[in-house]
Amino acid sequence: MKRKPLIPLMLGSLVWFSACESEPAMPQAQVGLDFNTITASAPLNGRVTSTNSVVFTSGTITMQEVKFEAESDVNSLEVEFELEQDVQINFPTGATSPDISAIAIQPGTYEEFEIEMKLQDEGPAPAIVLNGTFTDAEGQQHPVRFEFNSDEEFEVNREGFITFTEGQSVVAQVTFDPAAWFAAVSAEQLSAAAKDASGVIVISATQNPGIFETVADGLDLATEVEIEDEDEDEDEDEDED
């Protein structure tokens, strides 16, 4: 995709541009960037049971760069949002610090959305730190911590036409699902895993590296993006009430 020069919008790092700059100003649409973090139990060995499973209930995912792009060949619209600073996702809630939940874009019909995220690998803690519990075949629970430190980039796309009207609000939801990350890990591997001095099964590049490599290979398969109309969701909630 051919990129045009970015125009500073705020904070020196939040930018957007449009090929229709000469048109009269109109109420912009709003895209909310939402992170859906899955805390449900991940079955191991392909069996959905309360045993032989791992679940993560706390932790953080830290990114150093977030990009949002949308383009259309129909009406020559192109939007790019770029934030180059540390953004931390609270894993249990999906909330971000700082808040990056609203992006203003030009109304119109777009053909493709792309969200790129780059993990922070130079901070005091690993980019991904998730804490949870492994339940073995006998029902015994073992604390687990997954640590991933890399500047790896994630890219999620949504293709297909979508039209944003003036003042419309929609949500672009990115999903992180550890169940997908651990899909190829067996209960036997976790049962035989080494524990640290505190009795925690630490899965990192230096501790239990075999399991770590398996999980790391699944990271690229664990993100997806969905576009939802926020106004329609609110109407549905009101109807249910």
Secondary structure, DSSP 8 states (H G I E B T S, - for coil): -------EEETTTEE---TTTTS-----EEEEEEEEE--S-EESTT--SSSSEEEEEEEEEEEEEEEEEEEETTTTEEEEEEE-S-EEEETTT--EES----EEE-SEEEEEEEEEEEE--SSSS-SEEEEEEEE-TTS-EEEEEEEE----EEEEEEEEEEEE-TT-EEEEEEEE-HHHHTTT--HHHHHT----TTS-EEESSSSSHHHHHHHHHHGGGSEEEEEEEHHHHHHHHHHH-
